[in-house]
Amino acid sequence: MIQVDEVATLTGDDLEQLMPLASDTVSKFGENLTQAFAGMQPVWRVSYEGQLLFACCVLRTRSLLGPKAEVMVLAGRGLQKLPKTQWLELRLLSRRLHTLYPGLQARVDVNHPEHAKFAEFFGFRLAHQRNTYNIYEAS
């Protein structure tokens, strides 16, 4: 069964279980990772049989158009081994996230089309195209 835990930050063990691209994202934060996650409360650690599937953080911002929420997902190596029977449960979790944060957005690097498929699987649709990333919105 998939387990979701709310955490203050990721542990060293979690960081070791991240996929290479997610590790690159984390390395950009460097020692400020805890501070970065502090601004993205809550942080959820999603795992299956002790293996990290992904960490999900929501960053809330305000603009002239009102409050917005942007999701950051750091993929773990456990996703590669996740049984097909568990993918439906992940999709149900994403619906819950959309309910908690209406208007949720995600940025996807244009150089990684697999990330776009991941966003679409979780109920996001392409809303805006940029030079280096695309913005996906909850559908």
N, C-alpha and C positions, 0 to 999 in steps of 0.2 A: 504494500500500500504506500502511496505517496504521502510524505510527511512535510508539513509546512510549519516552520518555526520562525517567530519574530525574534530578530537578534539586533544588537546594537551595532555590530560590525562583523566582518568575516574573520575567522580564525586563520592562523598560519596553515593549518591542515586544509581548510577550505580553499585557500589561495593556491595550494599545490594541486588541487583537483580541477582547477580552471582549464578550459581549452586555451591553446596558444594565443588566439586573438584577444580573448578576454583577459589573459595575463598581460598582454601589451597595454590594454586599457588601464588595468590596475597599476602597472608600472608608471604610467603618466602621472598618477596621483602621488606616487612615491610614499614618503612617510606621512603624507597628509591624508592617507586613506581613511583613517578614523574620522578626521574632520569632514571629509567629503561625505561620508555616510551619515554623519551627524546632521547634515543639511538635507538628507534624503530619507528622513524617517517616515514611515517605518521601512525596515529592511527585512525581507523574507528570505530564508534559506529553504530551498525546496530540494528534498532528497528522496531517494528510493533505496531501501535496504542499506542505509548508511552512506550511499554514494551521492555526492552533490550533483544535482541535475542543473540547477542554476540558482543564482541569487538575483533577486528582483528588488529594485529600489525605486521609489517614487519621489520625484522632485516637484514640489509645488511652487509655482511662480504666480505673480500678479502682473497684469498688463492693463492698458486702457480698455481692453475688451473684456476684462474680468479675469478671475482666477483660472489657471491652467495647471494641468499635471502632466509630467513627462515621465515615462518609465525607462529605466535602464536595466537591461538584462545581461548578466554575465554568465555565459554558458559553461557548464561543468562537463567533465569527461563522462560522467554518468549518463548523459543523454545518448551517447553512442551505444550504450548497452541496455537502454530502457526497452522492456518488452512492448510489443505493439499493443497489447491489451491495456497498457497503462496510458497510452497517448490520449485516449478519450477522457480520462480523469484530468489530464493536464488541460485539455480544452475547457472542461467544466470550471477549473480553477481560474482560467482567464476570464470567463464570464463573470465570475465573482469580482474580479479586479475591475472590470468595466462597470459593474454596478457601484462599487465603492468610489470610483473616480470617473464620472461621466466626462466625456470630452478628452479622455486620455490620449496622449500622443507618444510616438516613438520615432527616433531618428535612426535611419539605416544607412550605413556607408554604401555608396554606389558601387564600390569595388567588390562587394560581397553579396552576390545575388542569393546565396543560400540564406542570408539573414532576412532578406525580403520575404522568402518563402516561410520562414519561421514566424515573422510578424503577421503574415496573412493567415497562417494556421491559427494564430491566437486571436483572430478576429479584427485585425487592423486592415485598413485599405489605404492605398496610396492617395495622398491629398495634395502634396506639393513636391515638385522636383527642384533640387538645387544642384550646384556643380559637384560638390563632394559628398552630399548626403541627400536622402529623400525623407520627407516627413510623412508618417503614417498616422492615421487617426482611427480611433475605435469606431467600428461600424455598427 
